[in-house]
């Protein structure tokens, strides 16, 4: 199946949702309401559901983003180092 392309504004909205969700999850845990995440991201709740489907989709996207930005660079650096400790 060909990869679906998203409009630039849709990609920006997705990124804003994920960034807002990461902050909200840090502050309030996984019980933070999705409408609060939408409000923080400056989008409607329908945009959150359309892009991520449900709470699990939002949390999954947060994890993937956090891992890619915070964990993976350290793992790659350790892999390249003579002494990974």
N, C-alpha and C positions, 0 to 999 in steps of 0.2 A: 504494500500500500504506500503511495507517495506521501511524503511528509507534508503536513498541512502548514501553510504559511499564515502567519498572523499579521494583522496590520500593526504599524508602529505604535499607534495609540493603545491598542489592545495589549501589546507587550509592555508598554509603560505602565498600564493599569495593573497588569499581573505583577510586575515588579513592586509597585507601590503597595499592593495587597500583601505580598509576601513580607516586605519590610515592616509594614504596620503590624502584621500578625506576629512576626518574631518579637517585636517590642512588647506587644500585648501579652503574648504567651509568657515572656520573661516576668512581666509584672503580675499577671493574674492566673497563670497556669492554663491548663487545657480547657477549663470551664469558661473562659472568656467568650462572650457571645459573638457570633459572626457579624451581627449588625454593628457591634463596637469596632471590629476590625475594619469593616466597610467604611464606617464613619471616619476612622483614623486615616484610612487610605484615600478618602475623598471620593469614594465611588458608592454606587447603590448596592444594596444587598444582592440584587439580581445579577450584578456583574460578578460578585464573588461566586455565586452558585453556577453561573454560566461558565466561568473559567475553571473552577476547581471541583464542582459537583457537590461537595459536602465538606463537613469539618475534617474528615480524614484526608481529603484531597488538599486542603489548606495546610494541615499539619505536615503531610508528606512533602509538599513543596517547600515548606520552611526547613524541614530536615535536610532536604537535598541542597538547598541554597547554603545553609549553615555549614554542612559538611564540605561542600565545594570551596567555600571561602575561608573557613576556619580550621578544618581538620586536614583535608587533603594536602594543602601546601606543606604542612609540618611532616606528614607522612612521606611525601616526595623528597623533602629535604633530608629526612633521616635516611631514606633509601640511598641517596647520593653520598652521604657522609661516610668517611672512613670508619668512624665510630658512631653508630646511630643513637647512642645514649646522649 
